[in-house]
Amino acid sequence: MIASVSGIGVLDKTFAIVDALEAGPRSLTDLVAATGLSRATAHRLAVALQAHGMVGRDDRGRFVLGARLLPLADLARPAIEWLRDETGESAQLYVAQRGVRVCVLSLESPHGLRTIVPLGAVLPLDRGSAGRVLSGEAVGRRGWIESVEEREPGVASVSAPVRDASGAVIAAVSVSGPIPRMSRAPGRRYGATVVEAARRARSRNT
């Protein structure tokens, strides 16, 4: 039974869904267990929140927080659009969330052969350049981390941290694509551009 906070039952139930998803991705069964709602009510509210961009789905179909609850994505969009246009490759913005990374913004390359990362995708922190940035790996003076076929065969990426005013890493900007275009030294080709995109994203959030 959901304890009433606002006195408006449906609102309390809706925020129970949001609160549950702050702990990470959840299947419908997990949502029911975490909230105490009936399966039908949990599903109805989660789908309604999804229609408003407050909830999303990952690549396994689990419910995740939507981009509207992560306003950084909206603020950083011009920087990610610039990165995609400058490189011609797919560009993403990731945030760390309880031991995983979540894609909160994904813009695809215009090329037919391209990297596709679904919005709301939940990926590991221990593989891929963005995961390594968010897990705290030092970027050094160059300001970026590259990866080649760490998470997916045939794919290379370069990522740089977005920092807040205190210098803490709050997100990772990434560009990714097929190795034939990115090369096996993607940082040499795109590192400076990714760092600039991260700087632009930061300037809109500090």
C-alpha positions as CSV (number, residue, x, y, z in Angstrom):
1,M,0.0,0.0,0.0
2,I,1.4,3.4,-1.0
3,A,1.5,5.9,1.8
4,S,-0.2,9.1,0.9
5,V,2.1,12.1,0.8
6,S,0.2,14.6,-1.3
7,G,-3.3,13.4,-0.5
8,I,-3.8,12.7,-4.2
9,G,-3.5,8.9,-4.6
10,V,-2.7,8.7,-8.3
11,L,0.1,11.3,-7.9
12,D,1.6,9.4,-5.0
13,K,1.5,6.2,-7.0
14,T,3.1,7.9,-10.0
15,F,6.0,9.2,-8.0
16,A,6.4,5.8,-6.4
17,I,7.2,4.6,-10.0
18,V,9.8,7.4,-10.4
19,D,11.3,6.8,-7.0
20,A,11.7,3.1,-7.9
21,L,13.4,3.9,-11.2
22,E,16.0,6.2,-9.5
23,A,17.5,3.0,-8.2
24,G,18.1,1.8,-11.8
25,P,16.3,-0.1,-14.6
26,R,13.4,-2.3,-13.5
27,S,11.2,-4.8,-15.3
28,L,7.5,-4.6,-14.7
29,T,7.8,-7.3,-12.1
30,D,10.5,-5.4,-10.4
31,L,8.3,-2.2,-10.4
32,V,5.5,-4.1,-8.8
33,A,7.8,-5.5,-6.1
34,A,9.4,-2.1,-5.4
35,T,6.2,-0.1,-5.3
36,G,3.6,-2.5,-4.0
37,L,1.3,-1.4,-6.8
38,S,-0.8,-4.0,-8.7
39,R,0.7,-5.2,-12.0
40,A,-2.0,-3.4,-14.0
41,T,-1.6,-0.1,-12.2
42,A,2.2,-0.2,-12.3
43,H,2.1,-0.9,-16.1
44,R,-0.6,1.8,-16.8
45,L,1.4,4.5,-14.9
46,A,4.8,3.5,-16.3
47,V,3.4,3.6,-19.9
48,A,1.7,6.9,-19.2
49,L,5.0,8.4,-17.9
50,Q,6.8,7.0,-21.0
51,A,4.4,8.9,-23.2
52,H,5.4,12.1,-21.5
53,G,9.1,11.3,-21.7
54,M,9.4,10.8,-17.9
55,V,10.2,7.1,-18.3
56,G,12.0,5.3,-21.1
57,R,12.9,1.7,-22.0
58,D,16.4,0.1,-22.2
59,D,17.5,-2.4,-24.8
60,R,16.1,-5.2,-22.7
61,G,12.7,-3.6,-22.4
62,R,13.1,-2.6,-18.8
63,F,11.8,0.8,-17.5
64,V,14.3,3.5,-16.9
65,L,14.1,7.2,-16.1
66,G,13.3,9.2,-19.1
67,A,15.2,12.2,-20.6
68,R,12.8,14.7,-19.2
69,L,13.9,13.7,-15.7
70,L,17.5,14.2,-16.8
71,P,17.5,17.9,-18.0
72,L,21.2,17.7,-18.7
73,A,20.3,16.0,-22.0
74,D,18.3,19.0,-23.1
75,L,21.0,21.5,-22.1
76,A,23.7,19.5,-23.8
77,R,21.8,18.8,-27.0
78,P,23.4,21.7,-29.0
79,A,26.9,20.4,-28.1
80,I,26.0,16.8,-29.1
81,E,24.5,18.0,-32.3
82,W,27.7,19.9,-33.1
83,L,29.8,16.8,-32.3
84,R,27.7,14.6,-34.7
85,D,27.9,17.2,-37.4
86,E,31.6,17.8,-37.0
87,T,32.6,14.2,-37.1
88,G,29.8,12.7,-39.2
89,E,29.5,9.9,-36.6
90,S,26.9,9.0,-34.0
91,A,27.2,11.0,-30.8
92,Q,25.9,10.2,-27.3
93,L,25.6,11.6,-23.8
94,Y,25.8,9.2,-20.9
95,V,25.3,9.6,-17.1
96,A,26.3,7.1,-14.4
97,Q,23.4,5.6,-12.4
98,R,24.0,3.0,-9.7
99,G,26.8,1.0,-11.2
100,V,25.8,1.3,-14.9
101,R,25.7,4.1,-17.5
102,V,22.5,5.3,-19.1
103,C,22.3,6.9,-22.6
104,V,20.3,10.1,-22.1
105,L,20.9,11.5,-25.5
106,S,21.7,9.7,-28.8
107,L,22.0,11.3,-32.2
108,E,22.8,9.0,-35.1
109,S,25.3,9.4,-37.9
110,P,23.8,10.1,-41.4
111,H,25.9,7.2,-42.8
112,G,24.1,3.9,-43.6
113,L,26.6,2.0,-41.6
114,R,26.6,3.6,-38.1
115,T,26.5,3.0,-34.4
116,I,23.0,2.9,-33.0
117,V,22.6,3.4,-29.2
118,P,19.0,3.6,-28.2
119,L,17.9,6.4,-25.9
120,G,17.7,5.0,-22.4
121,A,20.1,2.1,-23.2
122,V,21.8,0.8,-20.0
123,L,25.4,-0.2,-20.6
124,P,28.3,-1.3,-18.4
125,L,30.8,1.1,-16.8
126,D,33.8,-1.3,-17.2
127,R,33.7,-1.4,-21.0
128,G,33.8,1.3,-23.7
129,S,35.3,4.8,-23.5
130,A,32.2,6.5,-22.0
131,G,32.0,3.8,-19.3
132,R,35.6,4.3,-18.4
133,V,35.2,8.1,-18.2
134,L,32.2,7.7,-15.9
135,S,33.9,5.1,-13.7
136,G,36.6,7.7,-12.9
137,E,39.5,6.6,-15.1
138,A,41.9,9.5,-15.5
139,V,41.8,11.2,-18.9
140,G,45.2,12.9,-18.5
141,R,46.3,16.0,-20.2
142,R,44.7,15.0,-23.5
143,G,41.2,15.0,-21.9
144,W,39.8,12.0,-23.6
145,I,39.7,8.1,-23.5
146,E,39.4,5.9,-26.6
147,S,38.2,2.3,-27.0
148,V,38.3,-0.1,-29.9
149,E,36.1,-3.2,-29.9
150,E,35.8,-3.1,-26.1
151,R,32.0,-3.4,-25.9
152,E,31.0,-4.3,-29.5
153,P,33.0,-5.9,-32.3
154,G,33.9,-3.5,-35.1
155,V,33.1,-0.3,-33.2
156,A,35.5,2.3,-31.9
157,S,34.7,5.3,-29.7
158,V,36.2,8.4,-28.0
159,S,34.7,10.0,-24.9
160,A,35.4,13.0,-22.7
161,P,34.0,14.0,-19.3
162,V,31.5,16.8,-18.7
163,R,32.3,18.4,-15.4
164,D,30.3,20.6,-13.0
165,A,31.6,23.8,-11.5
166,S,33.4,21.9,-8.8
167,G,35.2,19.7,-11.3
168,A,33.2,16.5,-10.6
169,V,32.3,14.4,-13.7
170,I,28.6,14.5,-14.2
171,A,28.4,13.0,-17.7
172,A,30.4,11.6,-20.6
173,V,30.2,12.9,-24.2
174,S,31.0,10.2,-26.8
175,V,31.4,9.7,-30.5
176,S,31.3,6.2,-31.9
177,G,31.3,4.5,-35.2
178,P,32.6,1.6,-37.3
179,I,36.4,1.1,-37.2
180,P,36.9,1.5,-41.0
181,R,35.9,5.2,-40.5
182,M,37.0,5.8,-36.9
183,S,40.3,3.9,-37.3
184,R,42.0,2.0,-34.6
185,A,43.3,5.2,-33.1
186,P,40.0,7.1,-32.9
187,G,41.4,9.5,-30.3
188,R,44.0,10.9,-32.7
189,R,41.3,11.6,-35.2
190,Y,38.4,12.9,-33.0
191,G,39.8,13.4,-29.4
192,A,40.1,17.2,-29.6
193,T,36.6,17.5,-31.1
194,V,35.1,15.4,-28.4
195,V,36.8,17.4,-25.7
196,E,35.5,20.6,-27.3
197,A,32.0,19.1,-27.3
198,A,32.3,18.3,-23.6
199,R,33.5,21.8,-23.0
200,R,30.5,23.2,-24.8
201,A,28.1,20.9,-22.8
202,R,29.7,22.1,-19.6
203,S,29.5,25.7,-20.5
204,R,25.7,25.4,-20.6
205,N,25.6,23.6,-17.3
206,T,27.8,25.7,-15.0
